[in-house]
């Protein structure tokens, strides 16, 4: 049982924590909105939680049910303060980006009213929605992927949120660094891959060097300059990361990264995807199944992708 | 006669002990305020370089130096309770409740509860203003200690002597 997650759930209420604990292995997301029924996602299906602990499939009738577990905005505020260890300053930069990653790698997305300063988000007040994304560790889940892509070049993993991109990257890092063994640097900007807390990794990342909390661009360049990696692993690339992607290419470092994108068809219209693949840093593109985490849907070479 | 003399000595001694206890309570009050003041500076030093969680700061300070209020709070943090409850419980410890007056207790509680509720910039501003306020409180309580401790000691010795003389 993941004590870090239990602590997060306990921040809302003990009863809520007790109920969720019974299904923890199959829960992928918990969505809490002020004065609205809590929705949990199990096997990609939404469920509501009745006061008596029953899980009701969410539909237009059950959502109106008054007997479902709800939290007020004050309860959410107090729980969030507790999740942040009553140390908002420690998580401020993450909060400004709309999330907090807690020990265990679980990402807690937040939504509320932005407090702006000079056009930038300085803080978020009146938090009205919280989305707890539960991190899972599947040792060995990347075996099939590595077998099919090979390890001689970089590749890009594409999938919708919760399709297992981060879990795969974590396992790829562990496999490459401890089974090959190669020199691997992990750029963990959001602290989800290794979930580093207090100098310790919450997940098994083998012998990887972890750049935790760094901006992606800086971490990629720093790692190449100082850690001489064979591979750089990086989560959630965007179009703004093209420069550092080119940097890895110029230094002969293989980049394994992920990108939010659901299918080859939408990928071709995705500006970030086009920019990133235009660098030729990725020889293959892996598309993940949107319904089953970590399951490969298709693996295409660049030629195959654009020939389609 | 010897019994009366022993009784007189005992009364005088207890008078002095009451005086000493009242004096030490005043000293302890100053120590508690100084401890919170030092703790705020400790947080400030750590925030300038590192970003440890508030609970870590309480525990580090409590383990190394805290024997009063910070020590009590850092011990209670192990119980994984809401911070408001921990602060409330810590102030209800008899020694602290009897030493600090209500306004001092309320002020310190509000300082503790505001500590981790903002970004580092606002946090440093809060620490500066709270430290300035605490400096004034320390100065006032030190003056009060100096003034009252003399009075307590003289009163207890003289009243002990008077009772002893009356007894004899």
Interface residues (C-beta under 8 A of the other chain):
Chain A: X7 X10 X78 X81 X82 X84 X85 X86 X87 X88 X89 X90 X92 X122 X123
Chain B: X47 X51 X52 X53 X54 X55 X80 X82 X83 X115 X116 X117 X118 X119 X120 X122 X123
